[in-house]
Amino acid sequence: MFSILPCTCSSFCQADSTCDRRPRFQAHLDVQHPRIHRSIEACASHLGAMVVAMTTWAREQDLTNADLTVLTIEPPPQENRPRRQSHSGRVQTNGFIFSTIHLDESGRPANAPSWPG
């Protein structure tokens, strides 16, 4: 069963500071110990970069047994501003869970192939 979840998001993609597109996805990194909750929004073009950035950050912080939940979100209303400005406001929107990626004891996605390095 899918359920619509209320959430808030920024007006622009956060995965690339030069991107003027509206976000379509939101990722939440939840760690139980130490208690950490972090989120970021991205447009469809930067979805992969967003997931890689969040999992890399978690691994660099030695965070393990965490969940990275990706929501598809209803994009915020189109703004009248033609380009990104230093506006940090957040708007209410809706989303639903698209995927949940569990980061195992190594800080890598569970069942992911082992990469050198």
N, C-alpha and C positions, 0 to 999 in steps of 0.2 A: 504494500500500500504506500502510495506517495502522499506526502502532506506538504502543504505550502507553509513555509516558515517565514515569519517576519524578520527582516534584517535591515541594517543601514549600510549605505555604501557611499563612496566618494563619487564625484561627477565625472572623473576621468580615470583611465587605466593607470594603475600605480606601478606596474611592472617595468615600465619604460617612461622616464620623465619627459621624453619628447613626444609621446603618443597622445593624440587628442581624442581618441575614440572613447566611447562610453564603455564602462565595464559590463561584461556579460557573465563573469565567473567571480566567485569569492572563495578564498581558501582560508581555513581556520586550522591552526596548529595548536593542539591541546596536549599538554604534558601534565601528568599528575604530580610528579616529584622531580625537581622543584615545580611548584604550581606556576605554569606559564600558559598564557593564551595570547596568540598573535594572529592577526588577520591581514589580508591584502586582497585587492581587487584587480582584475585584469580583463582586457578585451579578448576576443577569441584568438587574435593573432599572437597574443602573449601568454596564453594559458600554459603552454609547456614551460616557458621561461619562469613563470610564477611558481609552478610546482617544483622545478629544479632548484630555484633560489630558496624556497622554504625548506626543502629536504636537506640541501647543502648547509644552510644556516643551522638547522637542528643538529646535524652531524658535527659541525665545527664547535658547537656548544656542548658536545657530549651528551645530548638529550636522547634518551632511549625509551622504548616502549611508549611512543607517542602516536597520536592519530592526526593525520592531515586529512581534513574533510573538505571536499570541493563542492560548492553549491553552484548551480546555474541560477542566475538572478535575473529578475526583470530589470532591464536597464533603467537608470534614472531618467526623468524627463529631459529632453533636449534643451540645452540652455541657449539663450540668445547670443551668448558670447561666441565669436567665431573661433577663438583659440584658447588654449589653456592659460589660466591666470592663477595667481597665487590665492586661490580660494580653497580653503580647507573644509568647507561645510560638508555635512553628510546629509543624505536624504533617506527617507523610509522607502523600502521596496520589499519585494517578496522573492523567495528562492526555494529551491528544493535540492536535496542531496543528490549530487551527480556521481560522486565516488568517495570512498574512504580508503586511505592508504595508511596501513599500520607500519610504523618504523620500528624495527626490531632492536635487539640488544646492541647491535653494531651501529644503530642510527640510520640504517639503510632500509628502504622499503622491503617488507617481508616478501619472500619468494622472488626477489630481484636477482638477476645474474651477478656473480662476483666479478667486479672490474678490477684490473690492476691499479694499485695506488693507494 
